[in-house]
């Protein structure tokens, strides 16, 4: 499950990554018991969630800025047609 999360983050699929993170936190880690790797993963969950949020927000801002730059050309083309 953790490797799937890492793969989704590398592929920039942030919403599925958040869902996988939630599933890992709520179902998989409690079932796995009190192993050391489980506690390390549990400690990293808030950091991963913050990292996903920050990266997604940065991409959203870049996308909106790109739209803002190209909206004039799109508007001109729409008016001409």
Secondary structure per residue as TSV (DSSP state, phi and psi in degrees):
chain	resnum	aa	ss	phi	psi
A	1	X	-	360.0	-40.9
A	2	X	H	-67.2	-38.0
A	3	X	H	-67.7	-34.5
A	4	X	H	-63.5	-40.8
A	5	X	H	-60.9	-46.6
A	6	X	H	-62.0	-39.8
A	7	X	H	-64.6	-41.7
A	8	X	H	-65.9	-36.7
A	9	X	H	-68.6	-39.3
A	10	X	H	-64.6	-34.0
A	11	X	T	-83.4	1.0
A	12	X	T	61.3	38.2
A	13	X	-	-105.5	85.6
A	14	X	H	-79.5	-37.6
A	15	X	H	-65.0	-47.7
A	16	X	H	-61.7	-32.4
A	17	X	H	-64.7	-39.9
A	18	X	H	-65.9	-38.9
A	19	X	H	-65.7	-41.5
A	20	X	H	-64.5	-40.5
A	21	X	H	-61.6	-43.0
A	22	X	H	-64.0	-42.6
A	23	X	H	-64.8	-40.3
A	24	X	I	-62.2	-43.8
A	25	X	I	-68.4	-42.1
A	26	X	I	-90.5	-28.0
A	27	X	I	-116.7	-48.3
A	28	X	I	-74.5	-48.1
A	29	X	H	-64.7	-41.3
A	30	X	H	-63.5	-32.6
A	31	X	H	-73.3	-29.3
A	32	X	H	-72.1	-20.1
A	33	X	-	95.1	-158.4
A	34	X	S	-102.7	47.1
A	35	X	-	-80.3	157.2
A	36	X	H	-63.8	-40.8
A	37	X	H	-64.4	-29.8
A	38	X	H	-68.2	-41.5
A	39	X	H	-67.6	-35.6
A	40	X	H	-65.8	-43.2
A	41	X	H	-63.0	-42.6
A	42	X	H	-62.5	-35.3
A	43	X	H	-69.6	-31.2
A	44	X	H	-83.6	-12.8
A	45	X	H	-59.2	-48.4
A	46	X	H	-62.4	-36.1
A	47	X	H	-65.7	-42.7
A	48	X	H	-64.2	-42.0
A	49	X	H	-61.9	-42.0
A	50	X	H	-65.9	-40.8
A	51	X	H	-62.9	-43.5
A	52	X	H	-63.4	-44.9
A	53	X	H	-61.7	-46.3
A	54	X	H	-64.7	-42.1
A	55	X	H	-65.7	-42.9
A	56	X	H	-64.7	-40.4
A	57	X	H	-66.3	-37.9
A	58	X	H	-63.7	-43.6
A	59	X	H	-65.6	-37.9
A	60	X	H	-64.1	-44.2
A	61	X	H	-61.7	-42.3
A	62	X	H	-62.8	-41.0
A	63	X	H	-63.3	-45.9
A	64	X	H	-65.8	-36.7
A	65	X	H	-65.5	-38.9
A	66	X	H	-63.6	-42.1
A	67	X	H	-62.7	-42.1
A	68	X	H	-61.4	-39.2
A	69	X	H	-67.5	-37.7
A	70	X	H	-95.4	-3.9
A	71	X	H	-66.6	-31.9
A	72	X	H	-62.5	-46.1
A	73	X	H	-65.9	-40.2
A	74	X	H	-64.6	-41.9
A	75	X	H	-63.6	-42.0
A	76	X	H	-62.1	-45.1
A	77	X	H	-63.0	-41.1
A	78	X	H	-65.4	-39.7
A	79	X	H	-68.5	-39.8
A	80	X	H	-63.3	-36.3
A	81	X	-	-84.1	360.0
